Amino acid sequence: MTAGHPHLIVDLPPLRPALLSAARLLLETVVIPTALLAVLMHLVGESWAIAAAVGWCYFVVMVRWVRGHRMPGTLLLCTGLLTGRAAVALWMSSAFVFLLQPVLGSVCMAALFLGSAALGRPVTMRLARDFVALPTHVLRRWRVRRMFRDVAIIWGLSRVADAGISFGLLHIGLTEGLFARGIVSPVLTLVTVGLCSYWGWRSLRSDGIRLRLTRRAAA
């Protein structure tokens, strides 16, 4: 416990449901569409391969809707973004353009995270409040705000690395570009999430704040 600050415990929602949901979403919106694109591109051509990747996402949405399952907003967002990417790529008849767009997205994300950190208003602070109920007086602590700034910098640098690696492999060839988007990018994202989580936990602990996992989700 840090001198001058009372001991504080912050309850976190159960991790298992969130991790399973994130893994399923990653599989449905990144891994499988990329695999379809990689396989079908050499069998039926780039246009049909792109259409199949988008069609898969719509199939997932339809199955969830028919079964009455909860429709994650992230799934709808990913499907919408994939549709926009596909429309541009089909219009230009280029799988290269389809794979280049996520690279540009990573550059924009890097600018958002690094820019917000430089301005002293890290976007990570707002994102964290969607998952963890942190009291206002805790968010005003200097060490807590510095932690969110550091996490924003880590995430921004990760997006810079993602864009650089993806563009470099895409420049070599479409197969390498598919490998970057389907394997390298998700792995880099998971590593970044783990690093940011550890850094946040370590920083909060040094400020006398303890994180505690709850066994059941709040009603």
C-alpha positions in Angstrom: 0.0 0.0 0.0 1.3 3.4 -1.0 1.7 6.0 1.7 -1.0 8.6 1.7 -3.5 6.4 -0.1 -6.0 4.1 1.6 -6.1 0.4 0.6 -8.6 0.0 -2.3 -10.0 -3.2 -3.9 -11.6 -3.0 -7.3 -13.8 -5.9 -8.4 -13.3 -7.2 -11.9 -15.9 -9.2 -13.9 -15.2 -12.9 -14.4 -12.5 -13.4 -17.0 -13.4 -16.8 -18.4 -16.6 -15.7 -20.2 -14.8 -12.7 -21.6 -11.8 -14.7 -22.8 -14.0 -17.3 -24.5 -16.1 -14.7 -26.2 -13.0 -12.9 -27.4 -11.5 -16.1 -28.7 -14.7 -17.0 -30.5 -14.9 -13.5 -32.1 -11.3 -13.7 -33.2 -11.9 -17.1 -34.8 -15.1 -15.9 -36.5 -14.0 -12.5 -37.8 -10.3 -13.0 -38.5 -9.0 -16.5 -38.6 -11.7 -18.2 -40.7 -12.2 -15.4 -43.2 -8.5 -15.2 -43.7 -8.2 -19.0 -44.2 -11.1 -18.9 -46.7 -9.4 -16.1 -48.6 -6.1 -17.9 -48.6 -7.5 -21.2 -49.9 -10.1 -19.9 -52.4 -7.9 -17.2 -53.9 -6.0 -19.9 -55.7 -9.0 -22.0 -56.6 -11.7 -19.6 -57.7 -10.0 -16.3 -58.0 -9.6 -13.2 -55.8 -13.1 -11.8 -56.2 -14.9 -15.0 -55.2 -12.5 -15.5 -52.4 -13.3 -12.1 -51.0 -17.0 -12.6 -51.4 -16.7 -16.0 -49.5 -14.9 -14.3 -46.6 -17.6 -11.7 -46.3 -20.3 -14.3 -46.8 -18.9 -16.3 -43.9 -19.3 -13.3 -41.5 -22.9 -12.8 -42.6 -23.5 -16.5 -42.1 -22.3 -16.2 -38.5 -24.5 -13.2 -37.9 -27.5 -15.0 -39.3 -26.9 -18.1 -37.2 -26.7 -16.1 -34.1 -29.9 -14.2 -35.0 -31.9 -17.4 -35.8 -30.8 -19.0 -32.6 -31.7 -15.9 -30.6 -28.2 -15.5 -29.2 -26.9 -12.2 -28.0 -25.4 -10.2 -31.0 -22.1 -8.7 -29.9 -21.6 -5.2 -31.1 -18.0 -6.0 -32.0 -19.2 -8.8 -34.3 -21.5 -6.4 -36.1 -18.8 -3.8 -36.3 -16.3 -6.2 -37.7 -18.8 -7.5 -40.3 -19.6 -3.9 -41.3 -15.9 -3.1 -41.7 -15.2 -6.3 -43.6 -18.1 -5.4 -45.9 -16.6 -2.0 -46.6 -13.2 -3.4 -47.2 -14.6 -6.0 -49.6 -16.7 -3.4 -51.5 -13.5 -1.4 -52.2 -11.4 -4.4 -53.1 -14.1 -5.9 -55.4 -14.5 -2.5 -57.1 -10.8 -2.4 -57.7 -10.6 -6.2 -58.3 -7.6 -6.5 -56.0 -7.0 -8.7 -53.0 -3.9 -6.5 -52.3 -6.2 -3.6 -51.6 -8.3 -5.8 -49.3 -5.3 -6.7 -47.2 -3.8 -3.2 -47.3 -6.9 -1.6 -45.7 -6.2 -3.2 -42.2 -2.7 -1.8 -42.4 -4.1 1.7 -42.8 -6.5 1.0 -40.0 -3.5 0.0 -37.7 -1.8 3.3 -38.6 -4.9 5.3 -37.7 -5.2 3.3 -34.4 -1.6 4.0 -33.6 -2.2 7.8 -34.2 -5.2 7.7 -32.0 -3.5 6.0 -29.0 -0.2 7.8 -29.3 -1.9 11.2 -29.9 -4.2 10.8 -27.0 -1.2 9.9 -24.7 0.7 12.9 -26.0 -2.2 15.2 -25.2 -2.6 13.8 -21.7 -6.0 12.4 -22.4 -5.3 8.7 -23.1 -8.2 6.9 -24.8 -7.4 3.8 -22.8 -8.9 5.5 -19.8 -12.3 5.8 -21.5 -12.1 2.2 -22.9 -11.3 0.8 -19.5 -14.4 2.3 -18.0 -16.5 0.1 -20.3 -15.2 -3.0 -18.5 -14.1 -1.9 -15.0 -16.1 0.4 -12.7 -13.3 2.7 -11.4 -14.3 5.4 -9.0 -13.8 9.0 -10.2 -11.4 9.8 -7.3 -9.2 6.8 -8.4 -9.1 8.0 -12.0 -7.8 11.4 -10.7 -4.7 9.9 -9.1 -1.5 10.8 -10.9 -0.1 7.3 -10.9 -3.4 5.9 -12.4 -3.5 8.5 -15.1 0.2 7.8 -15.9 -0.6 4.1 -16.1 -3.3 4.7 -18.7 -0.9 6.9 -20.6 1.7 4.2 -20.6 -0.8 1.6 -21.7 -1.9 3.9 -24.6 1.7 4.2 -25.6 2.3 0.5 -25.5 -0.9 -0.2 -27.6 0.1 2.6 -30.1 3.5 1.2 -30.6 2.0 -2.3 -31.0 -0.2 -0.9 -33.8 2.8 0.7 -35.5 4.6 -2.7 -35.4 1.5 -4.4 -36.7 1.3 -2.0 -39.6 5.0 -2.3 -40.4 5.1 -6.1 -40.3 1.8 -6.5 -42.2 2.9 -4.1 -44.9 6.3 -5.6 -45.2 5.0 -9.2 -45.6 2.2 -7.9 -48.0 4.9 -6.3 -50.1 6.5 -9.7 -50.5 3.3 -11.3 -51.7 -0.4 -12.0 -51.1 0.3 -15.3 -49.3 2.7 -13.6 -46.9 0.1 -10.8 -46.4 -2.6 -13.3 -45.5 -0.2 -14.9 -43.0 0.4 -11.5 -41.5 -3.3 -10.7 -41.1 -4.4 -14.2 -40.1 -1.6 -15.2 -37.7 1.0 -12.5 -36.9 -1.6 -9.7 -36.3 -3.8 -11.7 -33.9 -0.7 -13.1 -32.0 0.7 -9.6 -31.7 -2.6 -8.3 -30.4 -2.8 -11.0 -27.8 0.7 -10.3 -26.6 -0.1 -6.6 -26.4 -3.2 -7.3 -24.4 -1.2 -9.4 -22.0 1.6 -6.8 -21.7 -0.9 -4.0 -21.1 -2.8 -6.0 -18.5 0.4 -6.8 -16.6 1.6 -3.2 -16.7 -1.8 -2.0 -15.5 -2.0 -4.5 -12.7 1.6 -3.7 -11.6 1.0 0.1 -11.7 -2.3 -0.1 -9.8 -0.8 -2.4 -7.2 2.1 0.0 -6.6 -0.5 2.7 -5.9 -2.3 0.6 -3.2 -5.1 -0.6 -5.5 -5.9 -4.3 -5.6 -7.8 -6.0 -8.4 -10.1 -8.9 -7.4 -11.9 -11.2 -9.7 -15.6 -11.9 -9.0 -16.9 -15.4 -9.4 -20.2 -14.4 -10.9 -21.1 -11.8 -13.4 -23.2 -8.9 -12.2 -26.9 -9.1 -13.1 
